[in-house]
C-alpha cells in the first residue's frame, strides 16, 4: 500500500477512532495499543502517551512479534537503543520467517551506528527474500554510513527498481547522488518529486534533500 498517498493528518483520526472503538469492546487488544502508541509517538510527537500505550501493549502481549517490533521502533527513536536491539531480536525470534521483524533488527543496529552488523542482517534477509526492497533501501543507509556512497546509490537504485512505492526511497537516492557530486541526477530526483506532487500527495520532508 502506498501510505504517502493520503496525508497522515487526514487518515489517522479515522484509524485512531476505529482502534479506540475496538479497545472499548476488548481492552486486552495489545496490537491496538501498539499501533496507537507507535503513531502517537513517532508520527505525532506525543512521546509520553505513545510510550505508555506501547508499554501497555507489551504487558498484554509480550509474545507478539508486532508489539515487540513496534516497541523496538519507539526505543530506536527515544532510546535506550541497546534495548531497541533486544526487543527487535525477540520479535525476529517470534517470527523468524517474516522479513518485517528482521527489518526492525536492521534498523536497530543502524541507529546504534553498527553499520557492519546491520549489513550482516540485510544480507541474511536477502538470502531468504531476494526481492525485499526494504532491505536494499536499508542497505543503502548503512553503506552511506560507512562512506561507500556509490555502493549506496546502487542499493537505492535496486530498491526503487523492485519497489511498489519508489517515492519513499527517492529522497535518499537524491541525497546520495548529491554527496557523490552527481548533482544533475540529484536535481532530476527533485524534479521528479515535484512532478509527482502535482498529482498525488508527497510529504514535505521528501523535498529535504
C-alpha positions in Angstrom: 0.0 0.0 0.0 1.2 3.5 -0.8 0.8 5.1 2.6 2.0 8.5 1.5 -0.9 8.9 -1.0 -3.1 10.3 1.9 -1.8 12.9 4.4 -1.4 11.2 7.8 -3.3 14.1 9.5 -6.3 13.2 7.4 -6.3 9.4 7.7 -5.0 9.0 11.2 -8.1 10.3 13.1 -10.2 7.7 11.4 -7.8 4.9 12.2 -7.5 6.1 15.8 -11.2 6.2 16.2 -11.6 2.6 14.9 -8.8 1.4 17.2 -10.3 3.1 20.3 -13.7 1.5 19.4 -12.0 -1.8 19.2 -10.5 -1.3 22.7 -13.9 -0.4 24.1 -15.1 -3.8 23.0 -11.9 -5.6 24.1 -9.5 -3.8 26.3 -6.9 -6.6 26.0 -6.1 -5.9 22.3 -2.3 -5.4 22.7 -1.8 -4.9 19.0 -4.3 -2.0 19.0 -2.3 -0.3 21.8 0.9 -0.9 19.9 -0.4 0.8 16.7 -1.8 3.7 18.7 1.4 4.1 20.6 3.8 4.0 17.7 1.8 6.5 15.7 1.3 8.9 18.6 5.0 8.8 19.4 6.8 8.6 16.1 4.4 10.4 13.7 2.7 12.9 16.0 5.4 13.6 18.6 3.3 12.6 21.7 6.2 10.6 23.1 4.9 10.1 26.6 1.5 9.0 25.5 3.0 6.7 22.9 5.4 5.1 25.3 2.5 4.4 27.8 0.4 2.8 25.1 3.3 0.6 23.9 4.2 -0.4 27.4 0.6 -1.4 27.9 0.7 -3.4 24.7 3.8 -5.2 25.9 2.2 -6.0 29.2 -0.8 -7.5 27.3 1.0 -9.3 24.5 4.7 -9.9 25.4 4.9 -12.8 22.8 3.5 -10.7 19.9 6.1 -10.1 17.2 4.2 -6.9 16.1 4.2 -5.5 19.7 7.9 -6.2 20.1 8.6 -4.8 16.7 6.7 -1.5 17.4 8.3 -1.1 20.8 11.7 -1.5 19.3 10.9 1.2 16.8 9.9 3.5 19.7 13.2 2.8 21.5 15.2 3.3 18.3 13.9 6.8 18.3 13.8 7.6 22.0 16.4 5.2 23.4 17.9 3.4 25.0 18.9 2.0 21.6 20.6 -1.2 23.0 17.2 -2.1 24.4 15.7 -1.5 20.9 18.0 -4.2 19.6 16.9 -6.5 22.4 13.2 -6.1 21.5 13.9 -6.3 17.8 15.8 -9.6 18.2 12.9 -11.0 20.3 10.4 -10.0 17.6 12.5 -11.8 15.0 12.8 -14.9 17.1 9.0 -15.0 17.5 8.5 -14.6 13.7 11.7 -15.8 12.1 10.3 -16.2 8.6 8.8 -12.7 8.2 11.1 -10.0 6.7 9.5 -7.1 8.6 10.7 -8.2 12.0 14.1 -8.5 10.5 13.8 -5.0 9.1 13.5 -3.7 12.6 16.6 -5.5 13.7 18.5 -4.0 10.7 17.2 -0.5 11.7 18.1 -1.0 15.4 21.7 -1.8 14.6 21.8 1.1 12.1 20.6 3.5 14.7 23.5 2.4 17.0 25.8 3.1 14.1 26.9 -0.6 14.0 26.7 -0.5 10.2 28.6 -3.7 9.6 26.3 -5.7 11.9 23.3 -4.1 10.2 24.6 -5.0 6.8 25.0 -8.6 8.0 21.3 -8.6 8.9 20.5 -7.1 5.5 22.3 -10.0 3.7 20.5 -12.6 5.9 17.1 -11.1 4.9 18.0 -11.0 1.2 19.1 -14.7 1.3 15.5 -15.6 2.2 13.7 -12.7 0.5 15.8 -11.6 -2.5 13.0 -9.2 -3.8 12.5 -7.5 -0.4 13.1 -3.9 -1.4 13.2 -2.5 2.1 16.4 -4.5 2.8 18.0 -2.9 -0.3 16.9 0.5 1.0 18.4 0.0 4.4 21.5 -1.4 2.8 21.9 2.0 1.2 21.6 3.7 4.6 24.4 1.5 6.1 26.7 1.9 3.1 26.3 5.6 3.3 27.2 5.4 7.0 30.4 3.6 6.0 31.2 6.3 3.4 30.6 3.9 0.5 28.4 6.3 -1.4 28.5 4.7 -4.9 27.6 1.3 -3.5 24.7 3.0 -1.5 23.5 4.5 -4.8 23.4 1.1 -6.4 21.4 -0.3 -3.4 18.9 2.6 -3.6 18.5 2.1 -7.3 17.9 -1.6 -6.9 15.3 -0.8 -4.1 13.5 1.6 -6.5 13.6 -0.9 -9.3 11.7 -3.6 -7.3 9.6 -1.4 -5.0 5.9 -0.8 -5.3 6.5 2.6 -3.6 9.6 4.2 -5.1 8.8 7.7 -3.9 9.7 6.8 -0.4 13.3 5.9 -1.5 13.8 8.7 -3.9 14.9 11.4 -1.3 17.7 9.0 -0.1 18.8 8.4 -3.6 18.8 12.1 -4.4 20.9 12.8 -1.3 23.4 10.1 -2.2 23.7 11.5 -5.7 24.4 14.9 -4.2 27.0 13.5 -1.8 28.7 11.8 -4.7 28.9 15.0 -6.7 26.3 13.8 -9.2 24.3 17.0 -9.0 22.4 16.6 -12.3 21.0 13.3 -11.1 20.2 14.7 -7.7 18.3 17.6 -9.4 16.4 15.1 -11.6 15.2 13.3 -8.4 14.0 16.6 -7.0 12.1 17.5 -10.2 10.5 14.0 -10.3 9.2 14.5 -6.8 7.9 18.0 -7.7 6.1 16.4 -10.7 4.6 13.7 -8.5 3.4 16.3 -6.0 1.2 17.8 -8.8 -1.0 14.7 -9.0 -0.6 12.9 -5.6 0.3 13.6 -2.0 4.1 13.7 -1.4 5.2 14.5 2.2 7.1 17.8 2.5 10.0 16.0 4.2 10.7 14.3 0.8 12.0 17.6 -0.6 14.7 18.0 2.1 17.5 16.5 0.0 
